[in-house]
Amino acid sequence: MPDFTAKDVKSLRDATGAGMMDAKNALTEADGDRDAAARILRQKGLSKVATLEDRENSQGTIAVARSDNTVALVELKSETDFSAKAQDFVDLVEQLAEAVLEGGEDAVSSLEGAIDDLKISKKENIELGKVARFEAADGNGLDAYVHVQDGRGANGVIIEIEGADDAAAHEIALHCAFAKPGALSREEIDSDLVEKARAGFEELTRKEGKPEQAVPKIVEGRLNSWYGERVLPEQGIFGDKETVQAKLGDARIVRFTQAHIGD
């Protein structure tokens, strides 16, 4: 009979989140070796949660981290907002962001075990979403912004701008959080989506009975407005008539990325 006590069972249960009988059985299987029992529980837990991978996980938490001219953003996805707002979940996302800040995007692998443990304890399809790290060129404006809602990061942006300072970058980051642009240029938008939009505008314009000779110009105008809703420099800043690019003047947005809960 393996040598362990009820206190050992409780300790293992507290450390792994397993049930009392599961913890006892794992200790029995491991001949009382606590570390081996924890590994057994972890493998069994992962085997169970593997069946959850097809379940929708549109909730989650976003964290950003910054040091000098470098910023990082990490999104950790979950099935429920209840899990996403829990302190252990929020703490892990912040640890992931700090790891990416220090070691690059691949540094998330150092916390794979912690993510797996969270999957087991929450019994949800928990996985990494967006992971990004920007190191700005000398003199460029840089910002990392996260909007906190209900105790967790719900909308995060990082952005780098050439020819502008951090204050300008922050203003555009706030705009991104508000407007949720889909691309930095028209060329980045999927051509199939563009053609679908164009075809839809042509059909709508003809149904409105517009003169045939006027159709191309009207369609082009509507397509330009469609781009203006999606392409960051063409968007009206905070919904105003002045575009983001007009606000920036000669400055240029080098790159941006965004994650927001609900995608």
N, C-alpha and C positions, 0 to 999 in steps of 0.2 A: 504493500500500500504506500503510495507516494507520501512524503512527509511535508504537509503544509497545514495551515490553520485557517479558521474562518476569517481571521484578520487578513491573511494572505489573499483569500478570495475577494474580500471587500476591497483591498488595495488594488488588485488587478482590475476589478470591476470599475472602480473610480478612475483608474488611469486609461481604460480603453472604452468605457461607455457600454460594455457588454452586459448582458443579463447575469444575474447571480449564478444560475445553473450553467450557463455557457462558460463563465469564468472558472467555475469549479471543474467542469469537464476538461477544459483546456489545461488546467494545472495537473489534472490526473493524467492526461495524454502526454504531457511534457515531464512527467515524473517530478513535479514540484518546482521545475525550473521556471521562474517568473518570466524571464526574457523570452524563452522559447514558447511559453504559453501565450504571451502577448503577440508573438509572430503568428501562432496558430489562429488566434482570434482575428488578427488583421487579415490573414489570407481568406478565412471563412467569410469575414465581413465584406471584403472586396468581391468575393465570388457572388455574394448576394446582391450587392449594389450594381454589379455589372449588368443585371437585368433591367436597371433603371435608365440605361444610357439613351434610350429612345424617347424618354419623357421630356416634355417641353421644360426648358429652364430659362425663361425670359426675365426672371428676377435676378438680383445679385447686388454687388457692391463694387464701387470704383474708388481707387485711391491714387493720389499723385505724390511724388516726392521730388525735391529739388536740392541741388548743391551747386552754387556758382553758375556755370554756363551749361549745366546738364539737368534735364528733367526726365522723369519716368512716369508712366501711367500703366496701371494694371486693373483689369476687370475680372472679377471672379463671379461666375454665374451660378444661380440656384433656382430651385423650383418655386420657392415661396419667399415672400418678403419677410415672413417671420424668421426664417433662418438667416436671411441676408442682413437683418438688423441686429442679430445676436452678437454679443461682444466678442466671442471667440472667432466668429466669421470676419467681423470688421478688423480685428487685430491681425488676422492672417493676411488679409488683403494689404494692410499697411506694411507688414513684413515683406510681402512679395514686391511691393513698390520700392522699398528700400533696397532689397536685393538686386533688383533690376538697375536701380540708380548706381549702385556700387559695381556691379559685375556684368552689366549688359543684359539683353533680353533673354539669353539662354540661362541666366542665373535662376530663373523660376524653377528649373529642374532640381535645385538644391532643397526645395520645399515640397517636392512631389509627395513625400511621405505624409506631410501635414495635411495636404489637400485630400489624400486618400483617407486619412483618419477622420476628416470632416465629413466625407461622403458616408462613412460608416456610421458616425454618431448622428448625423442628420437624416440618414436614409433617404437621400435625395440625389438627383443627377447634378452633381457639382463639378464644374470644370472651368478651366481658364477661358476667358473671352479675349478681348484685345489686350495685347502687351506691346508697349512702345517705349522707346528711349531716344531722346533728341540731345545731341551735343552741339550747341550753336557755334557758328564761326565767330571769330573775334569781331566785336562791334555790332553784332546782330541783336535785335530785340528778341526776348524769349519769355514765355509765360507758361505756367502750369496752373490750371484752374479746375476746381471740382465743386460742384453745387451739392450741398448736403441737404437731404430731405429725409425726415423721419429717422434721423440718427445714422444714416449711411450715405455714402457718396452715390448720387444717382445720375450725374452728368459730368463727365470729365473731358477736358480739352488740353492739348499741348500744342504750341504754335511757335514758329520761328519766322522773324521778319527781317529782311535786309534793308538797311537804310532807315531804321526806326529804333526807338529805345524800348525798354521793358514796359514802360507805361502804355505805349501805343499797342504793344503786343497784348497787354492785359485787356485793353479795351476791345480788341478784335476777338480775344478768347471769350470774353463775356458775350459778344455778339454771337459767336459760334454756339455757345450754350443755349442762347435764345433761339437762333434760326436753324440750327442743325443742318449746315450745308452738306451736300453729298460729294462735292468734288472741288478741286482747286482750279481746274480749267475745263473747258467744254470737251476737250479731247479725252478726258478721263471718264466721261460718261459713256456707258455701254452703247454702241452704235445701234443695237437692236431696240433699245429703249427710245433712242432719238427717232428712229424711223417709225416706231409705233406711235409716238406722240405726233409726228408730222402727219401721218395718215389720219389720225383722229382729228386733227385740226382741219385737214382738207375736207373730211366728211362733214364736220360741223359747219364749216364755212359755206359749203354748197347747200346744206340743208337750210341755212339761213337765207338762201336765195340771192347771195351776193353775185354781182356780175362776174362772168368767167374770167375776164381779163384782170380783175382785181384779186382773184383768189390767191395767186402766188404771194403777192405782197402782204395780204392779210395773214396768211399762214405763216409767213416768215416773221411777222410781228408777234404773233402768238407764240411761236417757237422761241423767239428771243425772250419773251416774258417767262416762258417755261424754264429756260436756262437761268434766268435771273432769280428764280426761286431756289436753284440748286447749286450754282457755281459761286463759291465764296466771294471772289472779288466783285462779282456782278450783283450780289444781293444788296438790297437797301439796308443800310446799317440800322439795326434795331427796328426794322420795318419802315424806316423813313425813305424819302425819295433819294437822298444822297447815298451813293453806293459805297461799299467798303473800299474799293480802289480809289474813288474820289477822295474819301476821307484820308487815305494813306498818302495821296499825292504821288511822289516819285518813288516811294518805298515799295518793296515787293515782298509778298508772302512767299517764303521759301518752301514751307511745308506745314501741314497741320494734321492732327488726327483727333478723333473724338469717339467716345463710347458713352452711350446713355441707356439706362435701364428701360427695357420694353422692346428692344430690337429683336 
